[in-house]
Amino acid sequence: MSLAEVQTKPVLWRSDYIIDSLPSWIYTDNEEPRTDAECRAKISSLQYTIKDIELQIEIRELEFRTGSSRHGSAFEFDKWRSQALRAKQTHLCLLNAYNYWLILNERSKPDETSKLNRVIQLLIDEPDDFVVQLEKLL
């Protein structure tokens, strides 16, 4: 994909969640998670995929060394291995983006204990805008 094509695609993530050092396609080709649960599910899936790629590489290396390889030559095997490693790199970049998103969202959530303390304080103080303040906490 050319740089011009990437630049014409809309960025699907909010700027607060973009890591500058990651490839731009991460944020143009993949939607930003909507919930923590969705993000955790994507992370879990990516972790499994990365482990599967590593296992495939290990299996094919052993097959190649023992002479039972589906690859006709070392060149063919190295070509396949290069593609597998690129796939792993792609998934690691996505994993990085989702972990970053999740960490930022976890830190931005108020602590449940402090939230409860604030509700208790509102009940004690009985301010005129009690409902408004309570809604903001929720």
Long-range contacts (C-beta under 8 A, 24 or more apart in sequence): 1-25, 13-97, 13-101, 16-104, 17-97, 17-100, 17-101, 17-104, 19-96, 19-97, 19-100, 22-93, 22-96, 22-97, 23-93, 26-93, 26-94, 26-97, 27-97, 30-94, 30-97, 32-101, 33-98, 33-101, 33-102, 36-102, 36-105, 36-106, 39-98, 39-101, 39-102, 39-105, 40-102, 42-94, 42-98, 43-95, 43-98, 43-99, 43-102, 46-91, 46-94, 46-95, 46-98, 47-95, 49-91, 50-88, 50-91, 50-92, 50-95, 53-84, 53-87, 53-88, 53-91, 54-88, 56-84, 57-81, 57-84, 57-85, 110-137
